[in-house]
Amino acid sequence: MFGSGTIPCILFLGCLFFVPETPRFLVLVNQEPKALKVLKRLMDHENAVKVLEEIKSTLSEKSLPWMSYGGLLILIGILLSVFQQFVGINVVLYYAPEIFRTIGEGTDKSLLQTIIVGAINLLFTVVAILSVDRFGRKPLQIIGALGMAVSMFALGCIFYFKSVGLGALFCMLTYVAAFAVSWGPVTWVLLSEMYPNAIRSVMSVAVAAQWIANLIISWTFPMLNDNSFLTQTFNHGFAYWIYGTMGILAAWFVWKMVPETKGKTLEEMEKLWKKE
């Protein structure tokens, strides 16, 4: 099981040899012809020249203090990362066999259902890749968050009313599909497209916040799921209602505070944040 993980690692390593350097890095190291060549792989010559000039103009200041564009930009990145974890995805991925055993499945069947969860995650991540540039980042994030919220509320109710069975598996799969088509990959797209060139290192703060949130969620789920009072009162459903509430808050947050980055260059995002 663990050895099979080397297969995608080897494929990933091989594919890296075909990944070009980014135009912005090439401009930074004074290799403008190579930067133009990379841009021409993505667009026609006229637009490539235009984008190259925009990159050169914004890279005149190689580094600025993180607060140069205000604290809101940093806060949005942190909250995107935190909500990605607080909707409970790693509870499902880390504790899936335990959750299925709670439903009443045996060990072998629990592991098989966990494999199905992983397959759904992979399938709908591919759907996200194919749709993120068609529908935009914000719509996918909002729809995905609401889909996860409905699934978690339904799963909590299934546990609460002790009506576990195929309905619980369906809720889990629907939840994973909603995450994989939205907050899983699209959060990373937003984080990579939001920050202007001069403060792109601040993305490390958002990533650190994400891992801290992951720790909190992974640490607290066994406490909520195994607490005797909560188990007697809600029959293992309480934690899922919390994650459903987080899904609602995540959808509201994206709707109100997160800018759409579809079709915008880093230079255009820099102008947007300067206006803010």
C-alpha positions as CSV (number, residue, x, y, z in Angstrom):
1,M,0.0,0.0,0.0
2,F,2.8,2.4,0.9
3,G,5.1,1.3,-1.9
4,S,2.4,2.2,-4.5
5,G,2.8,5.8,-3.6
6,T,6.2,5.8,-5.4
7,I,4.5,5.5,-8.8
8,P,2.9,9.0,-8.9
9,C,6.1,10.3,-7.3
10,I,8.2,9.0,-10.2
11,L,5.7,10.2,-12.8
12,F,5.7,13.7,-11.1
13,L,9.5,13.8,-11.2
14,G,9.6,12.9,-14.9
15,C,7.0,15.6,-15.8
16,L,9.0,18.2,-13.9
17,F,11.7,18.1,-16.5
18,F,9.1,19.5,-19.0
19,V,7.9,22.4,-16.9
20,P,9.3,25.7,-18.0
21,E,10.5,28.4,-15.6
22,T,7.9,31.2,-15.1
23,P,8.1,34.3,-17.2
24,R,8.4,36.4,-14.1
25,F,11.4,34.5,-12.8
26,L,13.1,34.7,-16.2
27,V,12.6,38.4,-16.3
28,L,14.1,38.7,-12.8
29,V,17.2,36.9,-14.0
30,N,17.5,39.0,-17.2
31,Q,16.4,36.3,-19.6
32,E,13.6,38.2,-21.4
33,P,13.8,36.2,-24.7
34,K,13.1,33.0,-22.8
35,A,10.3,34.7,-20.9
36,L,8.7,35.8,-24.2
37,K,9.1,32.3,-25.6
38,V,7.2,30.9,-22.6
39,L,4.4,33.5,-23.0
40,K,4.1,32.8,-26.7
41,R,3.2,29.2,-25.8
42,L,0.1,30.6,-24.0
43,M,-1.0,33.4,-26.3
44,D,-0.2,35.2,-29.6
45,H,2.9,37.3,-30.2
46,E,1.2,40.7,-29.7
47,N,-0.4,39.7,-26.3
48,A,2.8,38.0,-25.2
49,V,4.8,41.2,-25.8
50,K,2.2,43.2,-23.9
51,V,2.2,40.9,-20.9
52,L,6.0,40.8,-20.9
53,E,6.0,44.6,-20.6
54,E,3.5,44.5,-17.7
55,I,5.7,42.0,-16.0
56,K,8.8,44.1,-16.4
57,S,7.0,47.2,-15.0
58,T,5.8,45.4,-11.9
59,L,9.1,43.7,-11.2
60,S,10.9,47.0,-10.9
61,E,10.3,46.6,-7.2
62,K,11.5,43.1,-6.4
63,S,10.3,43.0,-2.8
64,L,8.0,45.1,-0.6
65,P,6.9,44.7,3.0
66,W,4.0,42.3,3.4
67,M,1.6,45.0,4.6
68,S,2.2,47.2,1.5
69,Y,-1.2,46.3,0.1
70,G,-3.0,46.4,3.4
71,G,-3.9,43.7,5.9
72,L,-7.1,42.6,4.1
73,L,-5.2,40.7,1.4
74,I,-3.2,38.8,4.0
75,L,-6.4,38.1,6.0
76,I,-8.2,36.8,2.9
77,G,-5.4,34.3,2.2
78,I,-5.3,33.1,5.7
79,L,-9.1,32.6,5.9
80,L,-9.2,30.8,2.6
81,S,-6.6,28.3,4.0
82,V,-8.4,28.0,7.4
83,F,-11.8,27.4,5.8
84,Q,-10.4,24.8,3.5
85,Q,-9.6,22.8,6.6
86,F,-12.4,23.8,8.9
87,V,-15.0,22.3,6.5
88,G,-13.6,19.0,7.8
89,I,-12.1,17.4,4.7
90,N,-9.1,15.9,6.5
91,V,-11.4,14.4,9.1
92,V,-13.1,12.5,6.2
93,L,-9.7,11.5,4.6
94,Y,-7.8,10.7,7.8
95,Y,-10.6,9.0,9.7
96,A,-12.7,7.5,6.9
97,P,-12.2,3.8,8.0
98,E,-13.1,4.8,11.6
99,I,-16.2,6.7,10.4
100,F,-17.4,3.7,8.3
101,R,-16.8,1.4,11.3
102,T,-19.0,3.8,13.4
103,I,-21.7,3.3,10.7
104,G,-21.4,-0.4,11.4
105,E,-19.2,-1.7,8.6
106,G,-16.5,-4.3,9.1
107,T,-12.8,-3.5,8.7
108,D,-12.5,-4.9,5.1
109,K,-15.6,-3.1,3.9
110,S,-14.5,0.1,5.7
111,L,-11.2,0.0,3.8
112,L,-13.0,-0.7,0.5
113,Q,-15.3,2.3,1.0
114,T,-12.3,4.4,1.9
115,I,-10.8,3.5,-1.5
116,I,-14.1,4.6,-3.1
117,V,-13.8,8.0,-1.3
118,G,-10.3,8.4,-2.7
119,A,-11.5,7.5,-6.2
120,I,-14.2,10.1,-6.0
121,N,-11.7,12.7,-4.8
122,L,-9.5,12.0,-7.8
123,L,-12.4,12.0,-10.3
124,F,-13.8,15.3,-9.2
125,T,-10.4,17.0,-9.0
126,V,-10.1,16.3,-12.7
127,V,-13.6,17.9,-13.1
128,A,-12.3,21.0,-11.3
129,I,-9.3,21.2,-13.6
130,L,-11.6,21.1,-16.7
131,S,-14.1,23.6,-15.3
132,V,-12.2,26.2,-13.2
133,D,-11.3,28.4,-16.2
134,R,-14.8,28.1,-17.6
135,F,-16.9,28.9,-14.6
136,G,-14.5,31.0,-12.5
137,R,-13.0,30.5,-9.1
138,K,-15.7,32.1,-6.9
139,P,-18.7,30.2,-8.3
140,L,-17.0,26.9,-7.8
141,Q,-15.9,27.8,-4.3
142,I,-19.4,29.0,-3.3
143,I,-21.2,26.0,-4.8
144,G,-18.7,23.6,-3.4
145,A,-19.0,25.1,0.1
146,L,-22.8,24.9,0.0
147,G,-22.6,21.3,-1.3
148,M,-20.3,20.3,1.5
149,A,-22.5,22.0,4.1
150,V,-25.6,20.2,2.9
151,S,-23.7,16.9,2.9
152,M,-22.4,17.4,6.5
153,F,-25.7,18.5,7.9
154,A,-27.3,15.4,6.3
155,L,-24.6,13.1,7.6
156,G,-25.0,14.6,11.1
157,C,-28.8,13.9,10.9
158,I,-28.2,10.4,9.8
159,F,-26.1,9.7,12.8
160,Y,-28.4,11.6,15.1
161,F,-31.5,9.6,14.0
162,K,-29.5,6.3,13.9
163,S,-30.5,5.6,10.3
164,V,-27.0,4.8,9.1
165,G,-26.5,2.8,5.9
166,L,-26.1,3.6,2.2
167,G,-27.3,7.2,3.0
168,A,-24.2,7.8,5.1
169,L,-21.9,6.6,2.3
170,F,-23.8,8.7,-0.2
171,C,-23.4,11.8,2.0
172,M,-19.6,11.1,2.4
173,L,-19.1,10.7,-1.3
174,T,-21.2,13.8,-2.1
175,Y,-19.2,15.8,0.4
176,V,-15.8,14.6,-1.1
177,A,-17.0,15.4,-4.6
178,A,-18.1,18.9,-3.6
179,F,-14.7,19.5,-2.0
180,A,-12.6,18.1,-4.8
181,V,-14.4,20.2,-7.4
182,S,-13.9,23.4,-5.4
183,W,-12.0,24.0,-2.2
184,G,-9.5,21.3,-2.8
185,P,-7.7,22.5,-5.9
186,V,-9.3,26.0,-6.4
187,T,-8.1,27.4,-3.1
188,W,-4.6,26.8,-4.3
189,V,-5.4,28.5,-7.6
190,L,-6.8,31.6,-5.7
191,L,-3.8,31.8,-3.4
192,S,-1.3,31.6,-6.3
193,E,-3.2,34.3,-8.3
194,M,-4.1,36.8,-5.6
195,Y,-0.8,38.0,-4.3
196,P,1.2,40.7,-6.3
197,N,4.7,39.9,-7.3
198,A,6.3,42.2,-4.7
199,I,4.8,40.3,-1.7
200,R,4.3,36.8,-3.0
201,S,6.3,35.4,-0.1
202,V,3.4,36.2,2.1
203,M,1.7,33.2,0.7
204,S,3.8,31.2,3.2
205,V,1.7,32.7,6.0
206,A,-1.5,31.3,4.4
207,V,0.1,27.9,4.0
208,A,1.2,27.9,7.6
209,A,-2.3,28.8,8.7
210,Q,-3.6,25.9,6.6
211,W,-1.4,23.4,8.4
212,I,-2.3,24.8,11.8
213,A,-6.0,24.5,10.9
214,N,-5.4,21.0,9.8
215,L,-3.8,20.2,13.1
216,I,-6.8,21.7,15.0
217,I,-9.3,19.8,13.0
218,S,-7.4,16.5,13.1
219,W,-6.8,16.9,16.9
220,T,-10.4,17.8,17.9
221,F,-12.4,15.3,15.8
222,P,-11.7,12.3,18.1
223,M,-12.6,14.4,21.1
224,L,-15.9,15.4,19.6
225,N,-16.6,12.0,18.1
226,D,-15.7,10.0,21.3
227,N,-17.0,12.4,24.0
228,S,-19.5,10.4,26.1
229,F,-21.9,13.4,26.5
230,L,-21.9,14.3,22.9
231,T,-22.3,10.7,21.8
232,Q,-25.2,10.1,24.1
233,T,-26.9,13.4,23.0
234,F,-26.1,13.5,19.3
235,N,-25.0,9.9,18.5
236,H,-21.8,11.0,16.7
237,G,-23.6,13.6,14.7
238,F,-22.4,16.8,16.4
239,A,-19.0,17.2,14.8
240,Y,-20.5,17.0,11.3
241,W,-23.0,19.8,12.1
242,I,-20.0,22.0,13.0
243,Y,-18.3,21.2,9.7
244,G,-21.6,22.0,7.9
245,T,-21.8,25.4,9.6
246,M,-18.2,26.1,8.5
247,G,-19.3,25.3,4.9
248,I,-22.0,28.0,5.2
249,L,-19.5,30.5,6.6
250,A,-17.0,29.6,3.9
251,A,-19.5,30.3,1.1
252,W,-20.5,33.6,2.7
253,F,-16.8,34.6,3.0
254,V,-16.0,33.9,-0.6
255,W,-19.1,35.7,-1.8
256,K,-18.4,38.8,0.2
257,M,-14.7,39.1,0.4
258,V,-12.7,37.1,-2.2
259,P,-12.1,38.7,-5.6
260,E,-12.5,36.8,-8.8
261,T,-9.1,36.1,-10.3
262,K,-10.3,34.3,-13.5
263,G,-8.7,35.8,-16.6
264,K,-6.6,38.3,-14.5
265,T,-2.8,38.5,-14.6
266,L,-0.8,39.1,-11.4
267,E,-0.2,42.6,-12.7
268,E,-4.0,43.3,-12.9
269,M,-4.5,41.9,-9.4
270,E,-1.8,44.3,-8.2
271,K,-3.8,47.2,-9.6
272,L,-6.9,45.8,-7.9
273,W,-5.3,45.7,-4.5
274,K,-3.8,49.2,-4.9
275,K,-7.3,50.5,-5.4
276,E,-8.4,48.7,-2.3
